[in-house]
Amino acid sequence: MKKFVTALIVVMVMAGCAFSETVKLPAPDKTCSMTLTEALTFRRSDRDFDDEDLTLQELSNLLWAAGGVNRPDGKLVYPVAMGIQDITIYVFGREGVFKYDPKSHSIELVAEGDHRKDTGKQDFVGKAAVNLAYVHDLGMWKDSKAPEEVVRRCGFAHTGEIVQNVYLYSAAMGWNCVVRMSFDAESLSKLMKLSDTQNITLIQTVGVKP
Ligand SMILES: Cc1cc2nc3c(=O)[nH]c(=O)nc-3n(C[C@H](O)[C@H](O)[C@H](O)COP(=O)(O)O)c2cc1C
């Protein structure tokens, strides 16, 4: 219970930083006892969750698997059109809403408090350890000549790649997971302080099995 909160607060106190500051995540543990084909076999949507939090290490591993940097040149675990990294992953946990920066492998607080239940009407969203919200930024394409319709398509493609990474990683860790299109984009965008060019594409709930 409350493993992530406790671990996060301990790390922040040790770092002597205020709650509003960025938290550097521990290096991701990339070991895994399950094979890729086993993870593909176990991949599924499951909406039953325990209320147990993830540890900071588990959150670090999950975010890296979802959309972390996997090469020295800063490229990611998923492919992006024209090299434009236009998706930002937001984490809704018990202690707040955080924005993930893959380059520094850190999370930055954007809203204090437990807003997990605000990510959707389905009852499990407020109970599962985290909800990951994927945010596409049209503004990242401002210097390209790509038509907006193509840019939006790329945003959904990139989101889908992250979604499958999270499904497979969750299967490998024995966690439950479900991706969702049902959420109130307007109210969440305000809470997350998104700009006019940013849109939430999908939200994915991840947590420990009951
Ligand atoms: C784009 C997309 C949106 C979805 N939205 C929801 C949702 O809002 N709520 C939900 O419970 N499941 C949602 N799902 C999960 C699907 O219901 C689920 O993937 C489908 O039933 C197939 O089951 P499986 O994932 O176990 O193969 C969504 C799936 C996708 C791909």
The ligand as an SDF file (V2000), in Angstrom:
LIG
                    3D

 31 33  0  0  0  0  0  0  0  0999 V2000
   -8.6820    2.7650  -28.8700 C   0  0  0  0  0  0  0  0  0  0  0  0
   -9.2550    1.9220  -27.7530 C   0  0  0  0  0  0  0  0  0  0  0  0
  -10.1410    2.4890  -26.8590 C   0  0  0  0  0  0  0  0  0  0  0  0
  -10.6400    1.7420  -25.7830 C   0  0  0  0  0  0  0  0  0  0  0  0
  -11.4440    2.3490  -24.8590 N   0  0  0  0  0  0  0  0  0  0  0  0
  -11.8580    1.6490  -23.7730 C   0  0  0  0  0  0  0  0  0  0  0  0
  -12.5790    2.2870  -22.7460 C   0  0  0  0  0  0  0  0  0  0  0  0
  -12.8810    3.4890  -22.8010 O   0  0  0  0  0  0  0  0  0  0  0  0
  -12.9390    1.5580  -21.6680 N   0  0  0  0  0  0  0  0  0  0  0  0
  -12.6130    0.2360  -21.5450 C   0  0  0  0  0  0  0  0  0  0  0  0
  -12.9660   -0.3770  -20.5360 O   0  0  0  0  0  0  0  0  0  0  0  0
  -11.9210   -0.4120  -22.5080 N   0  0  0  0  0  0  0  0  0  0  0  0
  -11.5180    0.2600  -23.6090 C   0  0  0  0  0  0  0  0  0  0  0  0
  -10.7530   -0.3460  -24.5790 N   0  0  0  0  0  0  0  0  0  0  0  0
  -10.3420   -1.7470  -24.3930 C   0  0  0  0  0  0  0  0  0  0  0  0
  -11.1260   -2.6880  -25.3230 C   0  0  0  0  0  0  0  0  0  0  0  0
  -12.4450   -2.8480  -24.8270 O   0  0  0  0  0  0  0  0  0  0  0  0
  -10.4030   -4.0350  -25.4030 C   0  0  0  0  0  0  0  0  0  0  0  0
   -9.1160   -3.8260  -25.9260 O   0  0  0  0  0  0  0  0  0  0  0  0
  -11.1750   -4.9930  -26.2740 C   0  0  0  0  0  0  0  0  0  0  0  0
  -12.3320   -5.4310  -25.6230 O   0  0  0  0  0  0  0  0  0  0  0  0
  -10.3510   -6.2010  -26.6620 C   0  0  0  0  0  0  0  0  0  0  0  0
   -9.9150   -6.8810  -25.4770 O   0  0  0  0  0  0  0  0  0  0  0  0
   -8.3810   -7.1970  -25.2320 P   0  0  0  0  0  0  0  0  0  0  0  0
   -7.6470   -5.9000  -25.0890 O   0  0  0  0  0  0  0  0  0  0  0  0
   -8.3680   -8.0180  -23.9660 O   0  0  0  0  0  0  0  0  0  0  0  0
   -7.8810   -7.9740  -26.4180 O   0  0  0  0  0  0  0  0  0  0  0  0
  -10.2760    0.3710  -25.6580 C   0  0  0  0  0  0  0  0  0  0  0  0
   -9.3970   -0.2060  -26.5840 C   0  0  0  0  0  0  0  0  0  0  0  0
   -8.8830    0.5650  -27.6100 C   0  0  0  0  0  0  0  0  0  0  0  0
   -7.8980   -0.0760  -28.5640 C   0  0  0  0  0  0  0  0  0  0  0  0
  1  2  1  0
  2  3  1  0
  2 30  2  0
  3  4  2  0
  4  5  1  0
  4 28  1  0
  5  6  2  0
  6  7  1  0
  6 13  1  0
  7  8  2  0
  7  9  1  0
  9 10  1  0
 10 11  2  0
 10 12  1  0
 12 13  2  0
 13 14  1  0
 14 15  1  0
 14 28  1  0
 15 16  1  0
 16 17  1  0
 16 18  1  0
 18 19  1  0
 18 20  1  0
 20 21  1  0
 20 22  1  0
 22 23  1  0
 23 24  1  0
 24 25  2  0
 24 26  1  0
 24 27  1  0
 28 29  2  0
 29 30  1  0
 30 31  1  0
M  END
$$$$
